[in-house]
Amino acid sequence: MTIVRHGQSVADVTFAGAHARGVAAHGLTGRDADVELSPLGWQQADPGRTR
């Protein structure tokens, strides 16, 4: 069995910010798969990272 979890994306951060401001327009376009990871997301996705 393999379990995969992606890290936080820039979209996650952007959507949360828009929600916090009470607006629906977040400004992102394009495919979800093309959105980069946030700095935290890169840390989360690092397989060598220890907890």
DSSP file (Angstrom, degrees, kcal/mol; ACC not computed):
  #  RESIDUE AA STRUCTURE BP1 BP2  ACC     N-H-->O    O-->H-N    N-H-->O    O-->H-N    TCO  KAPPA ALPHA  PHI   PSI    X-CA   Y-CA   Z-CA
    1    1 A M              0   0    0      0, 0.0     2,-0.4     0, 0.0     0, 0.0   0.000 360.0 360.0 360.0 137.1    0.0    0.0    0.0
    2    2 A T        -     0   0    0      2,-0.0     2,-0.5     0, 0.0     0, 0.0  -0.980 360.0-163.4-120.8 131.7    1.2    3.5   -0.9
    3    3 A I        -     0   0    0     -2,-0.4     2,-0.4     2,-0.0     0, 0.0  -0.960   9.1-170.1-115.1 130.9   -0.1    6.6    0.7
    4    4 A V        +     0   0    0     -2,-0.5     2,-0.4     2,-0.0    -2,-0.0  -0.964   8.4 179.1-123.8 135.8    0.6    9.9   -0.9
    5    5 A R        -     0   0    0     -2,-0.4     2,-0.2    39,-0.1    -2,-0.0  -0.995  18.3-143.1-134.4 129.9   -0.1   13.4    0.4
    6    6 A H        -     0   0    0     -2,-0.4     2,-0.1     1,-0.1     3,-0.1  -0.489  23.0-113.7 -85.2 162.0    0.8   16.6   -1.4
    7    7 A G        -     0   0    0      1,-0.2    34,-0.2    -2,-0.2    -1,-0.1  -0.356  48.1 -67.6 -86.1 172.5    2.1   19.7    0.4
    8    8 A Q        -     0   0    0     -2,-0.1    30,-2.3    29,-0.1    33,-0.3  -0.349  55.4-147.8 -60.1 135.4    0.3   23.0    0.7
    9    9 A S  B  >  -A   37   0A   0     28,-0.3     4,-1.6    32,-0.1    28,-0.3  -0.617  26.5-110.9-103.3 166.4   -0.1   24.8   -2.6
   10   10 A V  H  > S+     0   0    0     26,-2.7     4,-2.6     1,-0.2     5,-0.2   0.855 121.0  58.6 -59.7 -34.8   -0.1   28.5   -3.5
   11   11 A A  H  > S+     0   0    0     25,-0.4     4,-3.3     2,-0.2     5,-0.3   0.906 100.8  54.5 -62.4 -41.6   -3.8   27.9   -4.3
   12   12 A D  H  > S+     0   0    0      1,-0.2     4,-1.9     2,-0.2    -1,-0.2   0.924 112.2  43.7 -56.9 -44.7   -4.5   26.7   -0.8
   13   13 A V  H  X S+     0   0    0     -4,-1.6     4,-2.1     2,-0.2    -2,-0.2   0.915 115.3  48.4 -66.8 -44.2   -2.9   29.9    0.6
   14   14 A T  H  X S+     0   0    0     -4,-2.6     4,-2.4     2,-0.2    -2,-0.2   0.915 111.5  48.8 -64.7 -44.9   -4.7   32.1   -1.9
   15   15 A F  H  X S+     0   0    0     -4,-3.3     4,-2.6     1,-0.2    -1,-0.2   0.906 111.4  50.2 -63.0 -41.7   -8.2   30.5   -1.3
   16   16 A A  H  X S+     0   0    0     -4,-1.9     4,-2.4    -5,-0.3    -1,-0.2   0.897 110.8  49.7 -63.5 -40.2   -7.8   30.9    2.4
   17   17 A G  H  X S+     0   0    0     -4,-2.1     4,-1.5     2,-0.2    -2,-0.2   0.909 111.5  47.8 -65.3 -42.5   -6.8   34.5    2.1
   18   18 A A  H  X>S+     0   0    0     -4,-2.4     5,-2.5     1,-0.2     4,-0.6   0.916 112.5  49.7 -63.9 -43.1   -9.8   35.2   -0.2
   19   19 A H  H ><5S+     0   0    0     -4,-2.6     3,-1.0     1,-0.2    -2,-0.2   0.912 108.3  52.7 -62.0 -42.5  -12.1   33.4    2.3
   20   20 A A  H 3<5S+     0   0    0     -4,-2.4    -1,-0.2     1,-0.3    -2,-0.2   0.828 110.7  47.8 -63.4 -31.9  -10.8   35.4    5.2
   21   21 A R  H 3<5S-     0   0    0     -4,-1.5    -1,-0.3    -5,-0.1    -2,-0.2   0.529 114.7-119.3 -85.4  -6.1  -11.5   38.6    3.3
   22   22 A G  T <<5 +     0   0    0     -3,-1.0     2,-0.3    -4,-0.6    -3,-0.2   0.791  69.7 129.1  75.0  28.4  -15.0   37.4    2.5
   23   23 A V      < -     0   0    0     -5,-2.5    -1,-0.3    -6,-0.1    -2,-0.1  -0.879  51.4-154.8-117.2 150.1  -14.5   37.5   -1.3
   24   24 A A  S    S+     0   0    0     -2,-0.3     2,-0.6    -3,-0.1    -1,-0.1   0.764  74.7  86.8 -89.6 -28.5  -15.2   34.9   -3.9
   25   25 A A        +     0   0    0      1,-0.2    -2,-0.1    -7,-0.1    -1,-0.0  -0.620  44.5 167.3 -79.0 118.0  -12.6   36.2   -6.5
   26   26 A H        -     0   0    0     -2,-0.6    -1,-0.2     2,-0.2     3,-0.1   0.620  41.4-129.3-106.1 -17.3   -9.2   34.7   -5.7
   27   27 A G        +     0   0    0      1,-0.3     2,-0.3     0, 0.0    -2,-0.1   0.419  61.1 130.7  87.9  -2.1   -7.5   35.6   -9.0
   28   28 A L        +     0   0    0    -17,-0.1     2,-0.3     2,-0.0    -1,-0.3  -0.659  28.9 175.9 -87.5 142.1   -6.1   32.2   -9.8
   29   29 A T        +     0   0    0     -2,-0.3     2,-0.1    -3,-0.1     0, 0.0  -0.900  35.1  45.7-133.7 165.8   -6.5   30.7  -13.3
   30   30 A G  S    S-     0   0    0     -2,-0.3     2,-0.2     5,-0.0     5,-0.0  -0.392  92.6 -27.6  98.3-175.3   -5.4   27.6  -15.0
   31   31 A R    >   -     0   0    0      1,-0.1     3,-1.4    -2,-0.1     4,-0.3  -0.510  47.5-131.6 -80.0 143.0   -5.2   23.9  -14.1
   32   32 A D  G >  S+     0   0    0      1,-0.3     3,-1.5    -2,-0.2   -21,-0.1   0.857 107.5  61.3 -58.9 -36.5   -4.9   22.9  -10.4
   33   33 A A  G 3  S+     0   0    0      1,-0.3    -1,-0.3    -3,-0.0    -3,-0.0   0.685  99.2  57.1 -66.6 -16.9   -2.1   20.6  -11.3
   34   34 A D  G <  S+     0   0    0     -3,-1.4     2,-0.3     2,-0.1    -1,-0.3   0.490  80.0 108.5 -92.5  -4.0    0.0   23.5  -12.6
   35   35 A V    <   -     0   0    0     -3,-1.5    -5,-0.0    -4,-0.3    -3,-0.0  -0.586  69.0-126.2 -78.0 131.8   -0.1   25.4   -9.3
   36   36 A E        -     0   0    0     -2,-0.3   -26,-2.7     1,-0.1   -25,-0.4  -0.263  23.5-103.0 -72.0 159.9    3.2   25.5   -7.5
   37   37 A L  B     -A    9   0A   0    -28,-0.3   -28,-0.3   -27,-0.1    -1,-0.1  -0.542  34.6-119.0 -76.9 150.4    3.7   24.4   -3.9
   38   38 A S     >  -     0   0    0    -30,-2.3     4,-2.2    -2,-0.2     5,-0.2  -0.359  35.7 -97.1 -77.1 168.4    4.1   27.1   -1.2
   39   39 A P  H  > S+     0   0    0      0, 0.0     4,-1.6     0, 0.0     5,-0.1   0.908 130.8  48.6 -54.0 -41.2    7.3   27.3    0.8
   40   40 A L  H  > S+     0   0    0      1,-0.2     4,-2.5     2,-0.2     5,-0.2   0.898 107.6  55.9 -64.5 -39.1    5.5   25.3    3.5
   41   41 A G  H  > S+     0   0    0    -33,-0.3     4,-2.1     1,-0.2    -1,-0.2   0.876 104.1  52.7 -60.9 -38.9    4.3   22.8    0.9
   42   42 A W  H  X S+     0   0    0     -4,-2.2     4,-0.7     2,-0.2    -1,-0.2   0.891 110.4  48.3 -63.8 -38.8    7.9   22.2   -0.2
   43   43 A Q  H >< S+     0   0    0     -4,-1.6     3,-0.7    -5,-0.2    -2,-0.2   0.914 112.3  48.9 -65.8 -42.2    8.8   21.4    3.4
   44   44 A Q  H 3< S+     0   0    0     -4,-2.5    -2,-0.2     1,-0.2    -1,-0.2   0.842 111.5  49.4 -66.1 -33.5    5.8   19.1    3.7
   45   45 A A  H 3< S+     0   0    0     -4,-2.1    -1,-0.2    -5,-0.2    -2,-0.2   0.554  80.4 112.0 -85.3  -8.2    6.6   17.2    0.5
   46   46 A D    X<  -     0   0    0     -4,-0.7     3,-1.6    -3,-0.7    -3,-0.0  -0.544  55.4-157.8 -69.8 112.2   10.3   16.6    1.3
   47   47 A P  T 3  S+     0   0    0      0, 0.0    -1,-0.2     0, 0.0    -4,-0.0   0.717  89.5  57.6 -66.8 -18.8   10.6   12.9    1.8
   48   48 A G  T 3  S+     0   0    0      2,-0.1     2,-0.2    -3,-0.0    -2,-0.1   0.491  80.5 114.3 -88.1  -2.1   13.8   13.3    3.9
   49   49 A R    <   -     0   0    0     -3,-1.6     2,-0.3    -6,-0.2    -6,-0.0  -0.477  54.1-152.3 -72.3 134.4   12.1   15.5    6.4
   50   50 A T              0   0    0     -2,-0.2    -2,-0.1     1,-0.1    -1,-0.0  -0.766 360.0 360.0-104.5 154.2   11.8   14.1    9.9
   51   51 A R              0   0    0     -2,-0.3    -1,-0.1     0, 0.0    -2,-0.0   0.421 360.0 360.0 -99.4 360.0    9.1   15.1   12.4
